[in-house]
Every structure is written in structure tokens, then in C-alpha cells.
Amino acid sequence: MNDTLSRTSPTVMDKIRQHSLPLMGILVGLAAMIHYFAMRGSLWEDELIALTHTFQPLPSFFIEILRNDIHPFFYFLVLKGWMLLSPGSSWWALANSFAVTLLSAVVVYRVGRAISGTSAALWATAIFLLLPTTVWGAANLRMYGLMPAMLVGFWYLNVRFLQQPSRWGGVALVLLGICTAYVHAIAFIFVFFIFLAVAIEQFKVAPRKTFRNWFLLQVVAGITILPLLGTALMRGTEPLPASSWDSIVMILGQTVAGNGGGPYRTILMWAGFVVFLSLLYFALQSKRWRVPVLVIPVGVLLAVYVIGFLGKPIFKSPPFSAALLPFLALGAGAGIAHIMTLPRRLPAAFAATFIVALAAVTIPWSDKLLSFGSYEAAAAEVKKHAVAGDVVIIPHLSVYWGVLFFAEGANWGLPLEVRPPDNQQWRKVTDKLGPELANTLSLLPKTQFVEFNGIKYCVGTDVAACASGARRAWVVDRRSYNNGVEFGQRMAPQKPVYIHELVVTQLLSSEQGQKRFDNPFLSDREIEGQETSY
């Protein structure tokens, strides 16, 4: 028996040594995620929006998403289920992103192993975990940690169905396709390109009947996705910069580097560009992954580049990074595993050096993307000075949610009930539905304010009724919003307090004041040197 162990142990050790670099990369990537999570500060605006959605009970939760978000429901439904264990805990909410990023890493490994073997799967997982955008997604309360698992899983189910068709496999394929499309406002783009990649790859090799049944399943799933396409066309695009001839560098670079970086933004973009091209080189060494890589990450980004020339720019790093880089990592992992078996040493040395370099920079790189919000500090500023009888006015709904959460906790109210009066467009909708049905669907706001310890928190720009008779008011707004608040009495503003992207202004009742208060808008350059409450 001892002789048997002595003969098998070297084999085990050989395997460990063989996979030492990707295993090192995986450990460093996990350490970077833990480090980034520990460094995280207060929640920022989009995270607070996601958290607030979970406060609305079912079934009106779905109305809340439809009414107050551009993204569809699926991610928020997952988050709502997660929050049942610790309602209102921002750190528990962030832990969801950490958990689903780990799930995505497991999916990358399992799919890589099923398609290309253990060695390729380990390399792919290491690359995926070492990418700064993966680390960023692990501690940001958005859908970007979950998207890789869903999109890679959807691609694999498509391939598996065409190889081993089954009734339940078809059901799972349609359901996962629908859920994947409904995880982000533009996820239908990625779902379409996955369909395209699988169709190109399998058209000549899959049996005709199987391919026809698969195509019909895609049509069924596609019909359910049409509302997303319709809302995207009606909503239009954000005011993003149009493409220029050198935009391809920005698109490829930021896909890896992410947004942010402050003074290091340009350097990180070029570093991301180099990493993207390196991963593409490795991926093209694997025949099995050439079509998926060229159609999904490369095809999508080239399409985005061309669309930008047509005046409809849609590129924003987070969704494209989350959706496309897992496929690039899978292809690169398979390519590196293949390179390591070749007699030529230079490509293998390049691959090893690449992984070591990426592992060395991933923690400082992801630190440059560190996210934090100023809503907790703004709420503390208000709580420090406001007394019974004061009125806190917050014109914008998302800012209102953030300040209320940190000032009074998760039980401040329900987002569908506490809202400013509807605009003309929504009033047309509720008028057509009628008051009874609109109220049943929770589409009619019940109040414009909530009150705690004698302090009113009002939402909206017309607060004449809410702030009537107040001797002192506090206006909290984003400093980049150039808008005003209408009072029903004269109020005189005092010196504003700037807290990063927010500004808190005290106003006193005075005959020398005005009935309209304009937000003290300042640019980034003008804000430098202003005191904050930190």
C-alpha cells in the first residue's frame, strides 16, 4: 500500500505543478475580490436604487420595477430573495454581488472543463477572476456579477441541446434565455449574438431536425423578449459620445479596464486595450473557441462601434464587460492550455508572463475603480442639524431614497406610495386605466412626504404644500443638477455644504428670500477646494 502511495503521489504533485500558474491566478483573483469588498465604502446611487426596489412587497414589486427603473425585473427579483435573510442591510446586499460573482467563476470553470478540459478551465477561471471588472462587480450592488453566469450558461445550454436534444433541455433553454434577457436593459443584444454564434457554429454539424427544433425554441424565447426591444427603442440612448475612428481603442480598453480611474483613466484604458488584444490572441489559438469569440465579444463590440457612427452610441463598460469578457476568458484559457503543449517556448513564456503580470496588477488596478457614495454622509449632515419642525426637501426620487435609507433606515416607507405627483405622461396612463385599476396596480402616489421625529422628508420640486409654515428647510440634491424647488413661502438660502456629488443647502424663512430656490450647480473644477462634511 505504501508503495502504491509513493507511486501515485508524484503524479498528483506533477498535476499541481502543471496547474500552479492558473491556481495562483485564481487565488490572487479571490484575494483581490475580498480586498475590494473590504475596501468598499457607502452605497452609491444606482446601488441604492436596486436596494430600494427590494422594499416593495410582491406583487407590486414588479410594478415598482416597471415604474421606477429602466432595467427589467430579474436581477432585482434575485436580490429581493437574497434580502429576505437580512432586510435593509447594505453589507448583506453587497454580499449578494460577491456570491453571484463566485457563482459566475464556477460556471466559467464548469463550462470550460466540459468544452476544453480541466487545464483550459483553470486558465479561463484564473483570467476571469483576475480581470479588474470582475473584481469591481464582486462588490457593487448591480447585476454585473450575475450576468457572466447567466450568459455563459445560456450559451452552453444552446450547444448542449444541439448535441443532446431533450424536452426538458428545451424548456430549460427557453426559461434561461428569457431570464437572461430580462437581467439588464440591453441584455437582449448579448442573447442575440449568442444565438448567432451557436447558429453559425452548429448549422452544418447539427442534425436538421434538431437544428429546426432549436431554432423554433429561439423564436419562442425571442417573442417574450420583444417588449425589451420596444422599450429600448422608445427610451433611446443615453447622451454618450459618438464613435470616432479611434473609439475602438476606448471601447476595447474600457471593456477590460472599466469606468473610472480618475487621473489614471487614460493609462488604464490603454492597459485594458493591451490586455484585450492579448486575450484575443490567446483565444484564437483554440480552434474550438474561434467562432464564439469572434462572434460574441468581438462581434458585439464591432457592432457597437459601428452603431456609434450612426448617432446612437450605446457603449458603457459595465454591461459589456460582464457579458463579453467571460467568453474571451474561456477562449483564452483554452488557447493558453493548447500553447503550453506546444514545443515552442516563446508563446508559452508569453502566456505565463501575461498571467503573472495580470496577477501582479489586479489589486492596485481594481482599487482605482473603487466605488463609494456620499448619501450616507449627506444623511448624517441633515440628521446632525435638523430638528423637529424642519423640512428636508429632496427633488429627485433616487436621491430621496438614498438619504431616507441612511437617515431613517430601511423601514422609511414604500417607494410606490411615497412619490412626487406624476408627470403629464404618467397621468395620461393612469387616466386611461381609471382610478380604481390604477390604485390596484399601485400606480397612484399616496403621499409626497414621510415624517420622523417631527422632521418632514419631502420629495419633488413643488413642495409648497409639504413645506408650508416651515421656519427652516434643507434641500439635498446632486450638485450636477441645474434645477429649482418651488416653495409656497419666501426662503433665504445659507452657505451650501458640498459632499462629493451631493450638495446640502440650509434655507431659513425670511421676507428677504425667494419662493423659488435654484440648486447651487457647480462643475467638477469649481467644486475643488470646497469643504465637505467628511
C-alpha positions in Angstrom: 0.0 0.0 0.0 2.8 2.4 0.9 4.4 1.5 -2.5 1.2 2.4 -4.2 1.0 5.8 -2.5 4.6 6.6 -3.3 4.0 5.8 -7.0 0.8 7.9 -7.2 1.9 10.9 -5.1 4.4 12.3 -7.7 1.6 12.2 -10.3 -0.6 14.3 -8.0 2.3 16.7 -7.4 3.0 16.8 -11.1 -0.6 17.9 -11.7 -0.3 20.6 -9.1 2.9 21.9 -10.5 1.4 21.7 -14.0 -1.5 23.9 -12.9 0.4 26.1 -10.5 0.2 29.3 -12.5 -3.6 29.2 -13.1 -4.2 28.1 -9.5 -2.0 31.1 -8.3 -4.1 33.3 -10.6 -7.4 32.0 -9.1 -6.1 32.6 -5.5 -4.9 36.1 -6.3 -8.2 36.9 -8.0 -10.2 35.7 -4.9 -7.9 37.7 -2.7 -8.5 40.8 -4.9 -12.3 40.3 -4.5 -12.0 40.0 -0.8 -9.7 43.1 -0.6 -12.0 45.1 -2.8 -15.1 44.1 -0.8 -13.4 45.1 2.5 -12.4 48.5 1.0 -15.9 49.3 -0.2 -17.5 52.5 1.2 -21.1 53.6 1.4 -23.6 52.6 -1.3 -23.8 54.9 -4.4 -26.9 56.0 -6.2 -27.6 53.0 -8.6 -26.9 50.6 -5.8 -29.4 52.4 -3.5 -32.0 52.2 -6.3 -31.5 48.5 -6.5 -31.8 48.1 -2.8 -34.9 50.3 -2.6 -36.7 48.1 -5.1 -36.5 45.2 -2.7 -38.5 47.1 -0.1 -41.7 46.9 -2.3 -43.6 43.8 -1.4 -44.9 41.3 -4.1 -46.8 41.5 -6.4 -46.5 45.3 -6.6 -42.7 44.8 -6.7 -43.0 44.2 -10.5 -44.9 47.5 -10.9 -42.1 49.2 -8.9 -39.5 48.0 -11.4 -41.6 49.0 -14.3 -42.4 52.4 -12.9 -39.1 53.4 -11.5 -36.3 51.6 -13.4 -35.0 51.2 -17.0 -33.8 47.7 -16.2 -36.1 44.7 -16.3 -37.0 42.7 -13.2 -34.9 39.5 -13.0 -31.8 40.8 -11.1 -33.9 42.7 -8.7 -36.1 39.6 -8.0 -32.9 37.6 -7.2 -31.7 40.4 -4.9 -35.2 40.6 -3.2 -35.0 36.9 -2.4 -31.5 37.3 -1.0 -32.5 40.3 1.2 -35.2 38.1 2.9 -32.4 36.9 5.2 -31.3 40.3 6.3 -33.7 43.1 5.2 -32.2 46.5 5.0 -28.5 45.5 5.5 -26.4 47.2 2.9 -23.4 44.9 3.6 -25.6 41.8 3.2 -26.9 43.3 -0.1 -23.3 43.7 -1.3 -22.5 40.1 -0.3 -25.0 39.1 -3.0 -22.7 40.5 -5.6 -19.8 38.7 -4.1 -21.7 35.4 -4.1 -23.0 35.6 -7.6 -19.5 36.5 -8.9 -18.3 33.3 -7.3 -21.1 31.5 -9.0 -20.0 33.0 -12.3 -16.5 31.8 -11.7 -17.8 28.3 -11.0 -19.9 28.4 -14.3 -16.9 29.6 -16.2 -14.9 26.7 -14.8 -17.6 24.0 -15.4 -18.3 25.1 -18.9 -14.6 25.4 -19.7 -14.0 22.0 -18.4 -16.9 20.5 -20.3 -15.8 22.0 -23.5 -12.0 22.1 -23.4 -10.8 20.1 -20.3 -9.5 20.8 -16.8 -6.4 22.7 -17.8 -8.2 25.1 -20.1 -10.9 25.6 -17.4 -8.4 26.5 -14.8 -6.7 29.1 -17.1 -10.1 30.5 -18.0 -11.2 30.8 -14.4 -7.9 32.5 -13.4 -8.2 35.0 -16.2 -11.8 35.7 -15.4 -11.1 36.3 -11.7 -8.0 38.5 -12.4 -9.9 40.9 -14.6 -10.4 44.3 -12.7 -14.0 44.5 -13.9 -14.7 41.1 -12.3 -13.3 42.3 -9.0 -15.3 45.5 -9.3 -18.5 43.6 -10.0 -18.0 41.4 -6.9 -18.6 44.4 -4.6 -21.0 46.6 -6.5 -24.7 46.1 -5.9 -25.6 45.7 -9.6 -26.3 42.8 -11.9 -22.8 42.6 -13.3 -21.6 39.8 -11.1 -24.6 37.6 -12.1 -24.5 38.3 -15.9 -21.5 36.1 -16.7 -23.1 33.0 -15.1 -26.3 33.5 -17.0 -24.8 34.3 -20.4 -22.2 31.6 -20.3 -24.8 29.1 -19.0 -27.2 30.1 -21.8 -24.5 29.6 -24.4 -23.7 26.2 -23.1 -27.3 25.1 -22.9 -27.7 26.0 -26.5 -24.6 24.0 -27.5 -25.7 21.1 -25.3 -29.2 21.0 -26.7 -28.0 20.8 -30.3 -25.7 17.9 -29.3 -28.1 16.1 -27.0 -31.6 17.3 -27.5 -34.3 16.6 -24.9 -37.7 18.0 -24.0 -36.6 19.3 -20.6 -33.4 20.7 -22.1 -35.6 22.7 -24.4 -37.7 24.0 -21.5 -34.6 25.0 -19.6 -33.1 26.6 -22.6 -36.2 28.9 -23.2 -36.5 29.8 -19.5 -32.8 30.6 -19.1 -32.9 32.7 -22.3 -35.9 34.7 -21.1 -34.3 35.3 -17.6 -31.0 36.2 -19.2 -32.6 38.8 -21.5 -34.5 40.3 -18.5 -31.4 40.7 -16.3 -30.3 44.0 -18.0 -31.9 46.6 -20.3 -29.6 45.7 -23.2 -29.1 42.0 -22.4 -31.2 41.1 -25.4 -28.2 42.2 -27.6 -26.0 39.6 -26.0 -28.6 36.9 -26.2 -29.0 37.6 -29.9 -25.2 37.3 -30.5 -25.1 34.1 -28.5 -27.8 32.7 -30.8 -25.9 33.9 -33.8 -22.6 32.3 -32.7 -24.3 29.0 -32.0 -26.2 29.1 -35.3 -23.0 29.7 -37.3 -21.1 27.0 -35.5 -23.7 24.3 -35.5 -25.6 24.9 -38.7 -23.6 22.3 -40.7 -22.9 19.8 -38.0 -26.2 19.5 -36.1 -29.0 17.2 -37.4 -31.5 19.1 -39.4 -34.5 18.2 -37.2 -32.6 19.1 -34.1 -31.5 22.4 -35.6 -35.0 23.2 -36.7 -36.4 22.5 -33.2 -33.7 24.6 -31.6 -34.5 27.5 -33.9 -38.2 27.3 -33.0 -37.2 27.4 -29.3 -35.2 30.6 -30.1 -38.3 32.1 -31.7 -40.4 31.3 -28.7 -37.9 33.0 -26.4 -37.5 35.8 -28.8 -41.2 36.7 -28.8 -41.1 37.1 -25.0 -38.0 39.5 -25.4 -39.8 41.8 -27.8 -41.1 44.1 -25.1 -37.4 44.8 -24.1 -36.6 45.8 -27.6 -39.7 48.0 -27.8 -38.9 49.9 -24.6 -35.3 50.3 -25.7 -36.3 51.9 -29.0 -38.8 54.2 -27.2 -36.3 55.1 -24.5 -33.5 55.8 -26.9 -29.9 56.0 -25.9 -28.1 57.9 -23.1 -26.1 61.1 -24.0 -22.9 59.1 -24.7 -20.1 60.3 -27.0 -20.5 59.2 -30.7 -17.9 57.0 -32.3 -14.8 58.4 -33.9 -12.1 56.5 -35.8 -10.0 55.9 -32.6 -13.0 55.0 -30.5 -12.2 51.3 -31.0 -9.3 51.8 -28.6 -11.6 53.3 -26.0 -14.2 50.5 -26.4 -11.8 47.6 -26.2 -9.7 49.2 -23.5 -12.6 50.2 -21.2 -14.2 46.8 -21.7 -11.3 45.4 -19.7 -10.4 48.5 -17.6 -13.8 49.6 -16.6 -15.0 53.1 -16.0 -13.3 55.4 -13.5 -9.7 55.6 -12.6 -9.6 59.3 -12.1 -6.2 60.7 -13.2 -5.2 57.1 -14.2 -8.1 56.7 -16.6 -6.2 57.0 -19.9 -3.3 54.8 -18.7 -5.8 52.1 -17.5 -7.7 52.3 -20.8 -4.5 51.6 -22.8 -3.6 48.8 -20.4 -7.1 47.4 -20.9 -6.6 47.6 -24.7 -3.4 45.6 -24.5 -5.0 43.0 -22.2 -8.0 42.7 -24.6 -5.7 42.1 -27.6 -3.6 39.6 -25.6 -6.6 37.6 -24.6 -7.9 37.7 -28.2 -4.5 36.4 -29.4 -4.7 33.5 -26.9 -8.3 32.7 -27.8 -7.6 32.5 -31.5 -5.1 29.7 -30.8 -8.0 27.5 -29.9 -10.0 26.2 -32.9 -12.9 25.3 -30.7 -13.4 28.9 -29.4 -12.7 30.9 -32.5 -16.3 31.2 -33.7 -17.8 32.1 -30.2 -15.0 34.6 -29.5 -15.2 36.3 -32.9 -19.0 36.5 -32.9 -19.7 37.3 -29.3 -17.1 39.6 -27.7 -15.5 40.8 -31.0 -18.8 40.9 -33.0 -20.7 42.8 -30.3 -18.0 45.4 -29.8 -17.6 46.0 -33.5 -21.4 46.4 -33.9 -21.4 48.9 -31.0 -18.5 50.8 -32.7 -20.4 51.0 -36.0 -23.7 52.0 -34.2 -21.8 54.8 -32.6 -21.1 56.3 -36.0 -24.9 56.3 -36.7 -25.5 58.7 -33.8 -26.8 56.0 -31.4 -23.8 55.3 -29.1 -24.7 52.6 -26.5 -21.3 51.5 -25.1 -21.0 51.6 -21.3 -18.3 49.5 -19.8 -20.1 47.5 -17.0 -22.7 45.6 -19.0 -20.3 44.9 -21.9 -17.5 43.8 -19.6 -19.8 41.4 -17.7 -21.3 40.0 -20.8 -18.3 39.6 -23.1 -15.2 39.1 -21.1 -16.2 35.6 -19.8 -16.3 34.3 -23.3 -12.9 35.9 -24.0 -11.6 34.3 -20.9 -12.9 30.9 -21.9 -11.3 31.2 -25.3 -8.0 32.5 -23.9 -7.9 29.7 -21.3 -8.3 27.1 -24.0 -5.7 28.8 -26.2 -3.2 29.0 -23.4 -3.7 25.4 -22.4 -3.0 24.5 -26.1 0.0 26.7 -26.2 1.5 25.0 -23.2 1.5 21.7 -25.0 3.5 23.0 -28.0 7.3 22.6 -28.3 7.8 26.3 -29.0 8.8 28.0 -25.7 8.2 31.7 -26.7 4.3 31.6 -26.8 4.3 29.6 -23.5 6.6 32.1 -21.9 4.4 35.0 -23.1 1.3 33.3 -21.7 3.0 32.7 -18.3 4.3 36.2 -18.2 0.9 37.6 -19.0 -0.8 35.8 -16.2 1.9 36.7 -13.7 1.7 40.4 -14.8 -2.1 40.4 -14.6 -2.0 38.9 -11.1 0.5 41.5 -10.0 -1.6 44.5 -11.1 -5.2 43.3 -10.4 -5.4 44.6 -6.8 -4.0 48.1 -7.5 -5.9 48.3 -10.8 -9.2 47.4 -9.2 -8.5 49.8 -6.4 -8.6 52.6 -8.9 -12.2 51.6 -9.7 -13.3 51.7 -6.1 -16.9 52.9 -5.8 -18.3 54.9 -2.9 -21.4 57.1 -2.4 -22.0 60.3 -0.4 -25.6 59.6 0.5 -24.7 58.3 4.0 -22.6 61.5 4.6 -25.4 63.7 3.3 -27.9 62.0 5.6 -25.6 62.4 8.5 -25.3 66.1 7.7 -29.1 66.5 7.8 -29.5 64.4 10.9 -26.8 66.4 12.7 -28.6 69.7 12.3 -32.3 69.1 11.6 -34.7 69.4 14.5 -38.5 68.9 14.9 -40.4 71.3 12.6 -37.7 71.3 9.9 -38.4 70.1 6.4 -36.0 68.2 4.3 -36.6 68.6 0.5 -35.1 66.2 -1.9 -36.2 66.9 -5.5 -35.1 63.7 -7.2 -36.5 60.3 -6.3 -33.3 58.3 -6.3 -31.6 60.8 -4.1 -34.6 60.8 -1.8 -34.4 57.0 -1.5 -30.7 57.2 -0.6 -31.0 59.9 2.0 -34.0 58.3 3.6 -32.3 54.9 3.8 -29.3 56.3 5.7 -31.3 58.8 7.7 -34.2 56.6 8.9 -33.4 53.0 7.9 -35.0 50.5 5.5 -38.5 50.9 7.0 -38.9 54.6 6.0 -41.8 53.6 3.6 -42.7 52.0 0.3 -41.3 53.5 -2.9 -44.5 53.2 -4.8 -46.5 55.1 -2.1 -44.1 57.9 -1.4 -43.6 59.8 -4.6 -43.9 63.3 -6.1 -47.1 63.9 -8.2 -47.0 62.1 -11.5 -45.9 64.0 -14.6 -48.2 64.5 -17.5 -47.2 61.4 -19.3 -47.9 59.1 -16.4 -51.2 61.0 -15.7 -52.4 60.1 -19.2 -51.6 56.4 -18.4 -53.4 56.4 -15.1 -56.4 58.4 -16.5 -56.8 55.7 -19.2 -56.7 52.9 -16.6 -59.1 54.7 -14.3 -58.6 55.4 -10.6 -59.7 52.0 -9.3 -57.4 50.0 -11.6 -54.5 52.5 -11.2 -54.8 52.3 -7.5 -55.0 48.5 -7.5 -51.8 48.5 -9.6 -50.1 50.8 -7.1 -49.6 53.4 -9.8 -51.1 56.3 -7.8 -48.8 58.0 -5.2 -50.3 58.2 -1.7 -48.1 60.9 -0.2 -45.3 63.3 -1.0 -43.6 63.0 2.3 -42.8 60.9 5.4 -42.2 62.2 8.9 -39.8 61.0 11.6 -39.4 62.7 15.0 -41.2 65.8 13.7 -38.9 66.2 10.6 -40.6 66.0 7.3 -38.9 64.5 4.3 -40.5 65.8 1.1 -39.8 64.6 -2.4 -40.3 66.6 -5.6 -39.7 70.1 -6.9 -43.1 71.6 -6.0 -43.2 71.4 -2.2 -45.5 74.3 -1.4 -48.0 72.2 0.5 -45.4 69.9 2.1 -43.2 72.8 3.4 -46.0 75.1 4.3 -45.2 77.1 7.5 -41.7 75.7 7.9 -39.2 78.0 9.6 -36.2 76.1 8.2 -35.7 73.7 5.3 -32.8 71.6 4.0 -32.5 70.9 0.3 -30.4 67.8 -0.7 -29.7 67.4 -4.4 -27.0 66.3 -6.8 -24.7 69.2 -7.5 -24.7 68.5 -11.2 -28.5 69.0 -11.4 -29.3 72.6 -12.5 -32.9 72.8 -11.3 -35.0 74.5 -8.8 -37.5 73.9 -5.9 -40.8 75.9 -5.7 -41.8 76.9 -2.1 -45.1 78.4 -1.1 -43.2 81.0 1.1 -40.1 83.0 1.0 -36.9 81.2 2.0 -33.4 82.5 2.1 -30.5 80.0 1.3 -27.5 79.9 3.5 -24.0 78.6 2.5 -24.3 75.2 0.9 -22.2 72.2 2.0 -20.8 70.1 -0.8 -20.4 66.4 -0.2 -18.8 64.9 -3.3 -21.7 64.7 -5.9 -24.3 65.9 -3.4 -25.0 69.4 -2.0 -26.9 70.2 1.2 -28.3 73.7 1.5 -30.0 75.2 4.5 -32.8 77.7 3.9 -34.4 80.0 6.5 -37.9 81.5 6.4 -37.3 85.2 5.5 -39.2 88.0 3.8 -35.9 88.8 2.0 -35.9 85.3 0.5 -37.4 83.9 -2.7 -40.2 81.4 -3.3 -38.0 79.5 -5.7 -34.7 78.0 -4.8 -32.2 77.1 -7.6 -29.8 74.3 -6.9 -26.2 75.8 -6.5 -24.8 74.0 -9.5 -21.0 73.7 -9.7 -18.8 71.9 -12.2 -16.1 69.4 -11.1 -13.4 72.1 -11.4 -15.4 74.6 -9.4 -16.1 72.1 -6.6 -12.4 71.6 -5.9 -11.4 73.0 -2.6 -14.9 73.2 -1.3 -15.3 71.9 2.3 -17.4 68.7 2.8 -18.8 67.2 5.9 -16.4 64.2 5.9 
